[in-house]
Amino acid sequence: MSRMSTIVEIWEFIRQRKQWWLIPILLFLVSLGALLVLTEGSALAPFIYTLF
């Protein structure tokens, strides 16, 4: 199963079931994941991980 098919399935679920309130939650999770990945090798990593 490719990554794009998973994204398409999530989008279809949101669109068909009218679950629009899920979009901000998904955007927050994606941005948080990107923040963790991008700061993994930097000097900010210890400060980011103390938040969790």
C-alpha positions in Angstrom: 0.0 0.0 0.0 1.5 3.3 -1.0 1.6 6.4 1.1 -0.5 8.3 -1.4 -3.3 5.7 -1.3 -3.5 6.2 2.5 -3.8 9.9 2.1 -6.4 9.5 -0.5 -8.4 7.1 1.7 -8.3 9.6 4.6 -9.4 12.4 2.4 -12.3 10.3 1.0 -13.4 9.4 4.5 -13.4 13.0 5.6 -15.3 14.1 2.5 -17.9 11.4 2.4 -18.7 11.4 6.2 -18.5 15.2 6.5 -16.0 15.0 9.2 -14.4 18.4 8.5 -13.4 18.8 12.2 -10.7 16.2 11.6 -8.7 18.5 9.2 -7.2 20.8 11.9 -6.3 17.7 14.0 -4.5 16.1 11.1 -2.7 19.3 10.1 -1.5 19.7 13.7 -0.2 16.1 13.8 1.5 16.5 10.5 3.2 19.8 11.5 4.2 18.3 14.8 5.8 15.3 13.1 7.6 17.6 10.6 8.9 19.7 13.5 10.3 16.6 15.2 11.9 15.2 12.1 13.4 18.6 11.1 14.9 19.3 14.5 16.2 15.8 15.1 19.8 16.6 14.3 20.0 20.2 15.5 20.8 21.8 18.8 17.1 22.4 19.4 16.3 18.7 19.8 16.8 18.5 23.6 14.4 21.5 24.1 11.8 20.0 21.7 11.8 16.6 23.4 11.4 18.1 26.9 7.9 19.3 25.7 6.8 15.7 25.6 
